[in-house]
Amino acid sequence: MQQTIETAIGGMKITSTVEGRERFPVRVRYPRELRDDPESLGKILIPTPTGAQIPISQLVDFEYKRGPQAIKSEDTFLVGYVLFDKRDGFSEVGVVNDAQQAIQARIDSGDLTVPAGISYKFSGSYENQVRAEKRLSIIVPVVLLIVFLILYFQFKSVTTSLMVFTGIAMAFSGGFMMLWLYGQGWFVDFSFFGTNMRDLFQMHTVNLSVAVWVGFIALFGIATDDGVLMATYLDQSFERNKTDNLRGIRAAVVEAGYRRIKPAVMTSATTIIALLPILTSTGRGADIMIPMAIPAFGGMIFAAITYFIVPVLYSMREERKLKKFVS
């Protein structure tokens, strides 16, 4: 019976044909109209030892069940794939975590029973995001430490380095503020010369991704430019203007801030303007470059407040030194 099923339904290879350098198997089986439904299959004749032939329907029961389109295995276990995608505005990692919690909740409540020997696992592109976040949890602190060490080697002062380092804190918050604003429908929702600004800059909800964190790392390197420029001239101003009174300290700070404000604004402006072509770009690669540029764009805008923070902190330190010296 098994041989008949293999030959009549599956097709048994009886020989091969050679055509030049190519070889093709020759199989024999029933025509399609005699094996395309259970009723037709039941009419296939099975020979018996006595020579009589009986329909196969008298020997087996036919059941029609829907099965997998393909049988696959991994690590010697049968495996089946269920594909799903996320909705707009949701991150891949968040969707997977929510799905895991929903399934586990149904298992805990008894609504879903997982048979013995069966397990499930989420896989896909979100795994790359999880692995990248683990690496970034190490890389980001290392980058911040390296930036601080470079500042310390430049100024030879921990307090001055911390003053300049405030630019990174402001830029960090500015980058997140810009990511939040990108997801708000009212942000820059106006037209200019017939072009909507949100459409021009392709503004939509941006989830945290590897590209966004790479943009933050790049931002940390340029966010201290204004602070370095301001602090360097403050040091030079105090070297030229030796003073031992409160008015002299504040005059030296104002002089340094007044003379360096234009170069600092130009430094920030050139960086911000250079990012505009990236933010408005389209085509291949734009989906990666735009999330990288958003934190730098927002961070440099918000980091402009360091024009005032660094001189104020510098003045506070010098005034405190003066009070300790006088007392």
C-alpha positions as a Markdown table, in Angstrom:
| # | Residue | x | y | z |
|---|---|---|---|---|
| 1 | Met | 0.0 | 0.0 | 0.0 |
| 2 | Gln | 2.8 | 2.4 | 0.9 |
| 3 | Gln | 4.5 | 1.7 | -2.5 |
| 4 | Thr | 1.3 | 2.4 | -4.3 |
| 5 | Ile | 0.8 | 5.7 | -2.5 |
| 6 | Glu | 4.4 | 6.6 | -3.2 |
| 7 | Thr | 4.1 | 5.8 | -6.9 |
| 8 | Ala | 0.5 | 6.8 | -7.7 |
| 9 | Ile | 0.3 | 10.0 | -5.7 |
| 10 | Gly | 3.9 | 11.1 | -4.9 |
| 11 | Gly | 5.6 | 9.9 | -8.0 |
| 12 | Met | 8.4 | 7.4 | -8.0 |
| 13 | Lys | 11.6 | 7.9 | -9.9 |
| 14 | Ile | 12.0 | 5.0 | -12.3 |
| 15 | Thr | 14.9 | 6.2 | -14.4 |
| 16 | Ser | 16.8 | 9.3 | -15.6 |
| 17 | Thr | 17.1 | 10.9 | -19.0 |
| 18 | Val | 20.4 | 12.3 | -20.2 |
| 19 | Glu | 20.3 | 15.4 | -22.4 |
| 20 | Gly | 23.8 | 16.6 | -23.1 |
| 21 | Arg | 25.4 | 17.5 | -19.7 |
| 22 | Glu | 22.0 | 17.7 | -18.0 |
| 23 | Arg | 20.2 | 14.8 | -16.3 |
| 24 | Phe | 16.5 | 14.8 | -15.5 |
| 25 | Pro | 14.6 | 12.2 | -13.3 |
| 26 | Val | 11.7 | 10.4 | -14.9 |
| 27 | Arg | 8.8 | 9.9 | -12.5 |
| 28 | Val | 5.5 | 8.0 | -13.0 |
| 29 | Arg | 2.3 | 8.8 | -11.2 |
| 30 | Tyr | -1.4 | 9.2 | -11.8 |
| 31 | Pro | -2.6 | 12.2 | -13.8 |
| 32 | Arg | -3.7 | 15.2 | -11.7 |
| 33 | Glu | -7.5 | 14.7 | -12.3 |
| 34 | Leu | -7.2 | 11.3 | -10.6 |
| 35 | Arg | -5.4 | 12.5 | -7.4 |
| 36 | Asp | -6.5 | 16.1 | -6.8 |
| 37 | Asp | -9.2 | 15.3 | -4.1 |
| 38 | Pro | -9.9 | 12.7 | -1.5 |
| 39 | Glu | -12.7 | 11.1 | -3.5 |
| 40 | Ser | -10.5 | 10.5 | -6.5 |
| 41 | Leu | -7.7 | 9.2 | -4.2 |
| 42 | Gly | -10.1 | 6.7 | -2.7 |
| 43 | Lys | -10.5 | 5.1 | -6.1 |
| 44 | Ile | -6.8 | 4.1 | -6.5 |
| 45 | Leu | -6.6 | 0.3 | -6.7 |
| 46 | Ile | -4.3 | -1.7 | -4.5 |
| 47 | Pro | -3.2 | -5.2 | -5.7 |
| 48 | Thr | -3.6 | -8.1 | -3.2 |
| 49 | Pro | -1.7 | -11.3 | -3.0 |
| 50 | Thr | -4.5 | -13.2 | -4.7 |
| 51 | Gly | -4.4 | -10.8 | -7.7 |
| 52 | Ala | -7.6 | -8.9 | -6.9 |
| 53 | Gln | -7.5 | -5.2 | -6.8 |
| 54 | Ile | -9.5 | -3.2 | -4.2 |
| 55 | Pro | -9.9 | 0.6 | -3.8 |
| 56 | Ile | -7.6 | 2.2 | -1.3 |
| 57 | Ser | -10.6 | 3.8 | 0.5 |
| 58 | Gln | -11.4 | 0.3 | 1.9 |
| 59 | Leu | -8.0 | 0.2 | 3.6 |
| 60 | Val | -7.4 | 3.8 | 4.9 |
| 61 | Asp | -9.5 | 6.7 | 6.1 |
| 62 | Phe | -9.1 | 10.1 | 4.4 |
| 63 | Glu | -9.1 | 13.3 | 6.5 |
| 64 | Tyr | -8.7 | 16.8 | 5.1 |
| 65 | Lys | -6.7 | 19.0 | 7.5 |
| 66 | Arg | -4.9 | 22.3 | 7.0 |
| 67 | Gly | -1.2 | 21.9 | 7.7 |
| 68 | Pro | 1.9 | 24.0 | 7.4 |
| 69 | Gln | 3.0 | 25.2 | 4.0 |
| 70 | Ala | 6.5 | 24.1 | 4.8 |
| 71 | Ile | 8.1 | 22.0 | 7.5 |
| 72 | Lys | 11.1 | 23.6 | 9.0 |
| 73 | Ser | 13.4 | 22.8 | 11.9 |
| 74 | Glu | 16.0 | 24.4 | 14.0 |
| 75 | Asp | 18.2 | 22.7 | 16.6 |
| 76 | Thr | 16.4 | 19.4 | 15.7 |
| 77 | Phe | 13.1 | 21.0 | 16.8 |
| 78 | Leu | 10.2 | 21.7 | 14.5 |
| 79 | Val | 9.6 | 25.4 | 14.1 |
| 80 | Gly | 6.9 | 27.7 | 12.8 |
| 81 | Tyr | 7.1 | 31.4 | 12.1 |
| 82 | Val | 4.4 | 34.0 | 12.8 |
| 83 | Leu | 5.2 | 37.3 | 11.1 |
| 84 | Phe | 3.9 | 40.6 | 12.4 |
| 85 | Asp | 4.8 | 44.3 | 12.0 |
| 86 | Lys | 4.4 | 47.3 | 14.3 |
| 87 | Arg | 2.1 | 50.3 | 13.9 |
| 88 | Asp | 3.4 | 53.7 | 13.2 |
| 89 | Gly | 4.6 | 55.6 | 16.3 |
| 90 | Phe | 5.7 | 52.5 | 18.2 |
| 91 | Ser | 9.3 | 51.2 | 18.6 |
| 92 | Glu | 10.2 | 47.7 | 17.7 |
| 93 | Val | 11.6 | 46.9 | 21.1 |
| 94 | Gly | 8.5 | 48.3 | 22.8 |
| 95 | Val | 6.1 | 46.3 | 20.6 |
| 96 | Val | 8.0 | 43.1 | 21.3 |
| 97 | Asn | 8.0 | 43.8 | 25.1 |
| 98 | Asp | 4.3 | 44.5 | 25.0 |
| 99 | Ala | 3.6 | 41.3 | 23.1 |
| 100 | Gln | 5.7 | 39.2 | 25.5 |
| 101 | Gln | 3.8 | 40.7 | 28.5 |
| 102 | Ala | 0.4 | 40.1 | 26.8 |
| 103 | Ile | 1.3 | 36.4 | 26.1 |
| 104 | Gln | 2.7 | 35.9 | 29.6 |
| 105 | Ala | -0.4 | 37.4 | 31.2 |
| 106 | Arg | -2.7 | 35.0 | 29.2 |
| 107 | Ile | -0.5 | 32.1 | 30.3 |
| 108 | Asp | -0.6 | 33.2 | 33.9 |
| 109 | Ser | -4.4 | 33.6 | 33.8 |
| 110 | Gly | -4.9 | 30.2 | 32.2 |
| 111 | Asp | -6.4 | 31.6 | 29.0 |
| 112 | Leu | -3.5 | 30.2 | 27.0 |
| 113 | Thr | -2.0 | 26.8 | 27.6 |
| 114 | Val | 1.4 | 26.0 | 26.1 |
| 115 | Pro | 1.8 | 22.2 | 25.7 |
| 116 | Ala | 4.9 | 20.5 | 27.0 |
| 117 | Gly | 7.8 | 20.5 | 24.6 |
| 118 | Ile | 6.5 | 23.7 | 22.9 |
| 119 | Ser | 8.2 | 27.1 | 23.4 |
| 120 | Tyr | 8.1 | 30.5 | 21.7 |
| 121 | Lys | 10.7 | 33.1 | 21.0 |
| 122 | Phe | 10.6 | 36.6 | 19.5 |
| 123 | Ser | 13.2 | 37.2 | 16.8 |
| 124 | Gly | 13.9 | 39.7 | 14.1 |
| 125 | Ser | 15.4 | 43.2 | 13.6 |
| 126 | Tyr | 14.5 | 44.2 | 17.1 |
| 127 | Glu | 17.4 | 41.9 | 18.3 |
| 128 | Asn | 19.9 | 44.2 | 16.6 |
| 129 | Gln | 18.4 | 47.1 | 18.5 |
| 130 | Val | 18.7 | 45.3 | 21.8 |
| 131 | Arg | 22.3 | 44.3 | 21.1 |
| 132 | Ala | 23.1 | 47.9 | 20.1 |
| 133 | Glu | 21.6 | 49.3 | 23.2 |
| 134 | Lys | 23.8 | 47.1 | 25.3 |
| 135 | Arg | 26.9 | 48.3 | 23.5 |
| 136 | Leu | 25.8 | 51.9 | 23.6 |
| 137 | Ser | 25.3 | 51.7 | 27.4 |
| 138 | Ile | 29.0 | 51.2 | 27.5 |
| 139 | Ile | 30.1 | 53.5 | 24.7 |
| 140 | Val | 28.1 | 56.6 | 25.7 |
| 141 | Pro | 29.7 | 56.8 | 29.2 |
| 142 | Val | 33.1 | 56.2 | 27.7 |
| 143 | Val | 32.6 | 59.0 | 25.2 |
| 144 | Leu | 31.5 | 61.4 | 27.9 |
| 145 | Leu | 34.6 | 60.5 | 30.0 |
| 146 | Ile | 36.9 | 61.0 | 27.0 |
| 147 | Val | 35.4 | 64.4 | 26.3 |
| 148 | Phe | 35.9 | 65.4 | 29.9 |
| 149 | Leu | 39.5 | 64.2 | 29.9 |
| 150 | Ile | 40.2 | 66.2 | 26.7 |
| 151 | Leu | 38.7 | 69.3 | 28.4 |
| 152 | Tyr | 40.8 | 68.7 | 31.5 |
| 153 | Phe | 44.0 | 68.4 | 29.4 |
| 154 | Gln | 43.1 | 71.7 | 27.7 |
| 155 | Phe | 42.3 | 73.8 | 30.8 |
| 156 | Lys | 44.2 | 71.9 | 33.5 |
| 157 | Ser | 41.3 | 72.6 | 35.8 |
| 158 | Val | 38.4 | 70.4 | 37.0 |
| 159 | Thr | 36.0 | 73.3 | 37.6 |
| 160 | Thr | 36.6 | 74.9 | 34.3 |
| 161 | Ser | 36.2 | 71.5 | 32.5 |
| 162 | Leu | 32.9 | 71.0 | 34.4 |
| 163 | Met | 31.7 | 74.5 | 33.3 |
| 164 | Val | 32.4 | 73.7 | 29.7 |
| 165 | Phe | 30.8 | 70.2 | 30.2 |
| 166 | Thr | 27.5 | 71.9 | 31.0 |
| 167 | Gly | 27.2 | 72.4 | 27.3 |
| 168 | Ile | 26.8 | 68.7 | 26.8 |
| 169 | Ala | 24.1 | 68.6 | 29.4 |
| 170 | Met | 22.2 | 71.3 | 27.6 |
| 171 | Ala | 22.7 | 69.7 | 24.3 |
| 172 | Phe | 21.6 | 66.4 | 25.6 |
| 173 | Ser | 18.3 | 67.8 | 26.8 |
| 174 | Gly | 17.9 | 69.8 | 23.6 |
| 175 | Gly | 18.3 | 66.7 | 21.5 |
| 176 | Phe | 15.5 | 65.0 | 23.4 |
| 177 | Met | 13.3 | 68.1 | 23.2 |
| 178 | Met | 13.7 | 68.2 | 19.4 |
| 179 | Leu | 12.8 | 64.5 | 19.2 |
| 180 | Trp | 9.6 | 65.3 | 21.2 |
| 181 | Leu | 8.8 | 68.3 | 19.1 |
| 182 | Tyr | 9.1 | 66.2 | 15.9 |
| 183 | Gly | 6.2 | 64.1 | 17.1 |
| 184 | Gln | 3.9 | 67.0 | 17.8 |
| 185 | Gly | 1.5 | 67.9 | 15.0 |
| 186 | Trp | 1.5 | 71.6 | 15.8 |
| 187 | Phe | 5.3 | 72.1 | 15.6 |
| 188 | Val | 6.2 | 74.3 | 12.6 |
| 189 | Asp | 2.9 | 73.4 | 11.0 |
| 190 | Phe | 2.8 | 76.3 | 8.6 |
| 191 | Ser | 3.5 | 76.9 | 4.9 |
| 192 | Phe | 6.3 | 79.0 | 3.4 |
| 193 | Phe | 6.1 | 79.8 | -0.3 |
| 194 | Gly | 3.5 | 77.0 | -0.7 |
| 195 | Thr | 5.6 | 74.4 | 1.1 |
| 196 | Asn | 4.6 | 73.0 | 4.4 |
| 197 | Met | 7.5 | 72.9 | 6.8 |
| 198 | Arg | 6.6 | 69.7 | 8.4 |
| 199 | Asp | 6.5 | 68.0 | 5.0 |
| 200 | Leu | 9.8 | 69.6 | 4.0 |
| 201 | Phe | 11.6 | 68.4 | 7.1 |
| 202 | Gln | 9.6 | 65.1 | 7.1 |
| 203 | Met | 8.6 | 65.5 | 10.7 |
| 204 | His | 7.0 | 62.5 | 12.4 |
| 205 | Thr | 7.4 | 60.6 | 15.6 |
| 206 | Val | 11.0 | 59.4 | 15.9 |
| 207 | Asn | 11.7 | 56.5 | 18.2 |
| 208 | Leu | 15.0 | 56.0 | 19.9 |
| 209 | Ser | 17.2 | 53.9 | 17.7 |
| 210 | Val | 20.9 | 53.2 | 17.0 |
| 211 | Ala | 21.0 | 56.1 | 14.5 |
| 212 | Val | 19.6 | 58.5 | 17.1 |
| 213 | Trp | 22.2 | 57.5 | 19.7 |
| 214 | Val | 24.9 | 57.8 | 17.2 |
| 215 | Gly | 23.6 | 61.3 | 16.6 |
| 216 | Phe | 23.9 | 62.0 | 20.3 |
| 217 | Ile | 27.5 | 60.7 | 20.4 |
| 218 | Ala | 28.4 | 63.1 | 17.5 |
| 219 | Leu | 26.6 | 65.9 | 19.4 |
| 220 | Phe | 28.7 | 65.4 | 22.5 |
| 221 | Gly | 31.8 | 66.1 | 20.5 |
| 222 | Ile | 30.5 | 69.4 | 19.0 |
| 223 | Ala | 28.4 | 70.7 | 22.0 |
| 224 | Thr | 31.5 | 71.8 | 23.9 |
| 225 | Asp | 32.8 | 74.0 | 21.1 |
| 226 | Asp | 31.1 | 77.2 | 22.3 |
| 227 | Gly | 32.1 | 76.5 | 25.9 |
| 228 | Val | 35.7 | 75.9 | 25.0 |
| 229 | Leu | 35.8 | 79.1 | 23.0 |
| 230 | Met | 34.3 | 81.1 | 25.9 |
| 231 | Ala | 36.3 | 79.5 | 28.7 |
| 232 | Thr | 39.6 | 79.9 | 26.8 |
| 233 | Tyr | 39.1 | 83.6 | 26.3 |
| 234 | Leu | 37.9 | 84.0 | 29.9 |
| 235 | Asp | 41.3 | 82.6 | 31.0 |
| 236 | Gln | 43.1 | 85.0 | 28.7 |
| 237 | Ser | 41.0 | 87.9 | 30.0 |
| 238 | Phe | 41.8 | 87.2 | 33.6 |
| 239 | Glu | 45.5 | 86.8 | 32.8 |
| 240 | Arg | 45.5 | 90.3 | 31.2 |
| 241 | Asn | 43.2 | 91.9 | 33.7 |
| 242 | Lys | 44.7 | 91.1 | 37.1 |
| 243 | Thr | 42.1 | 92.2 | 39.7 |
| 244 | Asp | 41.5 | 91.9 | 43.4 |
| 245 | Asn | 38.0 | 93.2 | 43.6 |
| 246 | Leu | 34.5 | 92.2 | 42.7 |
| 247 | Arg | 34.0 | 94.9 | 40.1 |
| 248 | Gly | 37.2 | 93.9 | 38.3 |
| 249 | Ile | 36.1 | 90.3 | 38.1 |
| 250 | Arg | 32.8 | 91.1 | 36.6 |
| 251 | Ala | 34.3 | 93.5 | 34.2 |
| 252 | Ala | 36.8 | 90.9 | 33.0 |
| 253 | Val | 34.0 | 88.4 | 32.5 |
| 254 | Val | 31.8 | 90.8 | 30.6 |
| 255 | Glu | 34.7 | 91.8 | 28.4 |
| 256 | Ala | 35.4 | 88.1 | 27.5 |
| 257 | Gly | 31.8 | 87.4 | 26.9 |
| 258 | Tyr | 31.3 | 90.4 | 24.8 |
| 259 | Arg | 34.2 | 89.7 | 22.5 |
| 260 | Arg | 33.5 | 85.9 | 22.1 |
| 261 | Ile | 29.8 | 86.0 | 21.7 |
| 262 | Lys | 30.0 | 86.6 | 17.9 |
| 263 | Pro | 32.5 | 83.8 | 17.2 |
| 264 | Ala | 30.4 | 81.4 | 19.4 |
| 265 | Val | 27.2 | 82.3 | 17.5 |
| 266 | Met | 29.0 | 81.7 | 14.2 |
| 267 | Thr | 30.3 | 78.3 | 15.4 |
| 268 | Ser | 26.8 | 77.2 | 16.4 |
| 269 | Ala | 25.2 | 78.7 | 13.3 |
| 270 | Thr | 27.5 | 77.0 | 10.8 |
| 271 | Thr | 26.8 | 73.6 | 12.5 |
| 272 | Ile | 23.0 | 74.2 | 12.5 |
| 273 | Ile | 23.0 | 75.4 | 8.9 |
| 274 | Ala | 25.1 | 72.4 | 7.7 |
| 275 | Leu | 22.5 | 70.0 | 9.2 |
| 276 | Leu | 19.6 | 71.5 | 7.2 |
| 277 | Pro | 20.3 | 69.7 | 3.9 |
| 278 | Ile | 20.4 | 66.4 | 5.9 |
| 279 | Leu | 17.1 | 67.1 | 7.6 |
| 280 | Thr | 15.4 | 67.8 | 4.3 |
| 281 | Ser | 17.0 | 65.0 | 2.4 |
| 282 | Thr | 15.1 | 62.2 | 0.7 |
| 283 | Gly | 15.9 | 58.9 | -1.0 |
| 284 | Arg | 18.2 | 56.1 | -0.1 |
| 285 | Gly | 20.0 | 56.6 | 3.3 |
| 286 | Ala | 17.8 | 59.5 | 4.4 |
| 287 | Asp | 15.9 | 57.2 | 6.9 |
| 288 | Ile | 19.3 | 56.7 | 8.7 |
| 289 | Met | 20.8 | 60.2 | 8.3 |
| 290 | Ile | 17.8 | 62.2 | 9.5 |
| 291 | Pro | 17.5 | 60.4 | 12.9 |
| 292 | Met | 21.2 | 61.0 | 13.3 |
| 293 | Ala | 20.9 | 64.7 | 12.5 |
| 294 | Ile | 17.9 | 65.5 | 14.7 |
| 295 | Pro | 19.7 | 65.3 | 18.1 |
| 296 | Ala | 22.6 | 67.4 | 16.8 |
| 297 | Phe | 20.2 | 70.0 | 15.3 |
| 298 | Gly | 18.2 | 70.4 | 18.5 |
| 299 | Gly | 21.1 | 70.0 | 20.8 |
| 300 | Met | 23.1 | 72.8 | 19.1 |
| 301 | Ile | 20.1 | 75.1 | 19.3 |
| 302 | Phe | 19.6 | 74.5 | 23.0 |
| 303 | Ala | 23.3 | 74.5 | 23.7 |
| 304 | Ala | 23.4 | 78.2 | 22.8 |
| 305 | Ile | 22.5 | 78.9 | 26.4 |
| 306 | Thr | 26.1 | 78.0 | 27.3 |
| 307 | Tyr | 27.0 | 81.5 | 25.9 |
| 308 | Phe | 25.7 | 82.7 | 29.3 |
| 309 | Ile | 26.2 | 79.7 | 31.6 |
| 310 | Val | 29.9 | 79.5 | 31.2 |
| 311 | Pro | 30.7 | 83.2 | 32.0 |
| 312 | Val | 28.3 | 83.2 | 34.9 |
| 313 | Leu | 29.8 | 80.0 | 36.4 |
| 314 | Tyr | 33.3 | 81.4 | 35.8 |
| 315 | Ser | 32.4 | 84.6 | 37.5 |
| 316 | Met | 30.9 | 82.8 | 40.5 |
| 317 | Arg | 34.1 | 80.7 | 40.9 |
| 318 | Glu | 36.4 | 83.8 | 40.8 |
| 319 | Glu | 34.1 | 85.7 | 43.2 |
| 320 | Arg | 34.2 | 82.8 | 45.6 |
| 321 | Lys | 38.0 | 82.7 | 45.4 |
| 322 | Leu | 38.1 | 86.4 | 46.1 |
| 323 | Lys | 35.9 | 86.0 | 49.2 |
| 324 | Lys | 38.0 | 83.3 | 50.6 |
| 325 | Phe | 41.2 | 85.3 | 50.0 |
| 326 | Val | 39.7 | 88.4 | 51.6 |
| 327 | Ser | 38.4 | 86.5 | 54.6 |
